[in-house]
Amino acid sequence: MQESNDKTKETNNETPIAPQEEIKNNPVVNTIQELGTTSVPVPPGESNIFCMTIIGQIEGHLILPPQNKTTKYEHLIPQLVAAEQNPRIEGILIILNTVGGDVEAGLAIAEMIASMTKPTVTVVIGGGHSIGVPIAVSSSYSIIAESATMTIHPIRMNGLFIGVPQTFEYMEKMQERVVRFVTSHSRITEEQFKQLMFKTGELNRDIGTAVAGADAVEYGLMDAVGGIGDAIKELNRRIQAAKDMSEPKGLTQ
């Protein structure tokens, strides 16, 4: 009898899960907090297009302060791998509104996008600045909003800076990596890109150029001016073209 009463007390003392705890333990909420999206490539969703957003500052090897809006490259790379392997995903849409960030992390994301076998389209809305430029041009087709801008400037170094020739040689090599990637994945020439990069007088307290939407297309950085509708239309066109290329053609006599 005593044992039964003890069990009753334990049952009555159980605290129900608070609504906040239910929200916290919701897998959809956790995915939004961690990856900035309600779904990931695995398991596949209903759409054949996977949408990836790159917003704020691209976080690299160092964790940025909590008040910074960041995109973590260690989150994007596995998503790109999963999208490449998923047979139900036929195209990738990348939306950028970034101020730039870590150079190596940005180049890693850009190289991943450029090496994918599935059609990719990037859309720059708001801004695709600094190391966001290589990411913007890394896709099969690139679109920029009319009001969006892309800031092109030399790379910088944070933290301890040793004033020796080797440091400047290292920065020059890193700079060449960025220039070589951008010029090889767009129609802009190396001479013109460096001219924009080292231009003085346009940016306040800085060296470089802020290129607006139509100007980015004119320079050859981006392919077209448009928005999300144009990007999806172009991506679907490329998906259909890829299907037509892979379909076996019948024999004729």
Solvent accessible surface area in square Angstrom, and as a share of the most:
residue,aa,sasa,rsa
1,M,189,0.84
2,Q,123,0.55
3,E,117,0.53
4,S,62,0.40
5,N,64,0.33
6,D,59,0.31
7,K,120,0.51
8,T,72,0.42
9,K,123,0.52
10,E,115,0.52
11,T,87,0.50
12,N,112,0.57
13,N,115,0.59
14,E,125,0.56
15,T,120,0.70
16,P,111,0.70
17,I,113,0.57
18,A,41,0.32
19,P,91,0.57
20,Q,129,0.58
21,E,79,0.35
22,E,103,0.46
23,I,104,0.53
24,K,135,0.57
25,N,97,0.50
26,N,60,0.31
27,P,97,0.61
28,V,74,0.43
29,V,39,0.22
30,N,59,0.30
31,T,30,0.17
32,I,80,0.40
33,Q,133,0.59
34,E,106,0.47
35,L,52,0.26
36,G,52,0.50
37,T,34,0.20
38,T,90,0.53
39,S,62,0.40
40,V,43,0.25
41,P,4,0.02
42,V,92,0.53
43,P,105,0.66
44,P,48,0.30
45,G,40,0.39
46,E,176,0.79
47,S,71,0.46
48,N,50,0.26
49,I,31,0.16
50,F,14,0.06
51,C,56,0.34
52,M,4,0.02
53,T,53,0.31
54,I,0,0.00
55,I,72,0.37
56,G,16,0.15
57,Q,56,0.25
58,I,2,0.01
59,E,6,0.02
60,G,13,0.12
61,H,122,0.54
62,L,145,0.72
63,I,152,0.77
64,L,43,0.21
65,P,64,0.40
66,P,137,0.86
67,Q,147,0.65
68,N,53,0.27
69,K,137,0.58
70,T,36,0.21
71,T,13,0.07
72,K,63,0.27
73,Y,47,0.18
74,E,84,0.38
75,H,42,0.19
76,L,6,0.03
77,I,46,0.23
78,P,76,0.48
79,Q,12,0.06
80,L,1,0.01
81,V,67,0.38
82,A,22,0.17
83,A,0,0.00
84,E,54,0.24
85,Q,141,0.63
86,N,10,0.05
87,P,119,0.75
88,R,135,0.49
89,I,8,0.04
90,E,49,0.22
91,G,0,0.00
92,I,0,0.00
93,L,6,0.03
94,I,0,0.00
95,I,28,0.14
96,L,0,0.00
97,N,69,0.35
98,T,2,0.01
99,V,94,0.54
100,G,1,0.01
101,G,29,0.27
102,D,45,0.23
103,V,28,0.16
104,E,70,0.31
105,A,1,0.01
106,G,0,0.00
107,L,9,0.04
108,A,35,0.27
109,I,0,0.00
110,A,0,0.00
111,E,94,0.42
112,M,51,0.23
113,I,2,0.01
114,A,36,0.28
115,S,82,0.53
116,M,25,0.11
117,T,116,0.68
118,K,35,0.15
119,P,18,0.11
120,T,3,0.02
121,V,0,0.00
122,T,0,0.00
123,V,1,0.01
124,V,0,0.00
125,I,73,0.37
126,G,48,0.46
127,G,2,0.02
128,G,0,0.00
129,H,42,0.19
130,S,31,0.20
131,I,5,0.03
132,G,0,0.00
133,V,3,0.02
134,P,1,0.00
135,I,0,0.00
136,A,0,0.00
137,V,3,0.02
138,S,4,0.02
139,S,18,0.12
140,S,56,0.36
141,Y,47,0.18
142,S,4,0.03
143,I,4,0.02
144,I,0,0.00
145,A,19,0.15
146,E,138,0.62
147,S,103,0.66
148,A,0,0.00
149,T,45,0.26
150,M,0,0.00
151,T,22,0.13
152,I,4,0.02
153,H,32,0.14
154,P,27,0.17
155,I,27,0.14
156,R,122,0.44
157,M,77,0.34
158,N,147,0.75
159,G,72,0.69
160,L,154,0.77
161,F,90,0.38
162,I,99,0.50
163,G,63,0.61
164,V,56,0.32
165,P,94,0.59
166,Q,122,0.54
167,T,17,0.10
168,F,114,0.47
169,E,95,0.43
170,Y,108,0.41
171,M,39,0.18
172,E,112,0.50
173,K,140,0.59
174,M,13,0.06
175,Q,17,0.08
176,E,54,0.24
177,R,95,0.35
178,V,11,0.06
179,V,1,0.01
180,R,143,0.52
181,F,13,0.05
182,V,0,0.00
183,T,29,0.17
184,S,77,0.50
185,H,73,0.33
186,S,27,0.17
187,R,144,0.52
188,I,5,0.02
189,T,81,0.47
190,E,85,0.38
191,E,143,0.64
192,Q,63,0.28
193,F,3,0.01
194,K,57,0.24
195,Q,125,0.56
196,L,11,0.05
197,M,2,0.01
198,F,103,0.43
199,K,92,0.39
200,T,98,0.57
201,G,79,0.76
202,E,77,0.35
203,L,37,0.19
204,N,130,0.67
205,R,228,0.83
206,D,51,0.26
207,I,77,0.39
208,G,0,0.00
209,T,7,0.04
210,A,42,0.33
211,V,2,0.01
212,A,41,0.32
213,G,0,0.00
214,A,62,0.48
215,D,64,0.33
216,A,0,0.00
217,V,36,0.21
218,E,146,0.66
219,Y,69,0.26
220,G,2,0.02
221,L,3,0.02
222,M,1,0.00
223,D,56,0.29
224,A,27,0.21
225,V,63,0.36
226,G,16,0.15
227,G,24,0.23
228,I,85,0.43
229,G,49,0.47
230,D,73,0.38
231,A,0,0.00
232,I,69,0.35
233,K,154,0.65
234,E,25,0.11
235,L,0,0.00
236,N,66,0.34
237,R,136,0.49
238,R,64,0.23
239,I,8,0.04
240,Q,95,0.42
241,A,46,0.35
242,A,48,0.37
243,K,79,0.34
244,D,73,0.38
245,M,164,0.73
246,S,89,0.57
247,E,101,0.45
248,P,129,0.81
249,K,176,0.74
250,G,68,0.65
251,L,182,0.90
252,T,135,0.78
253,Q,231,1.03
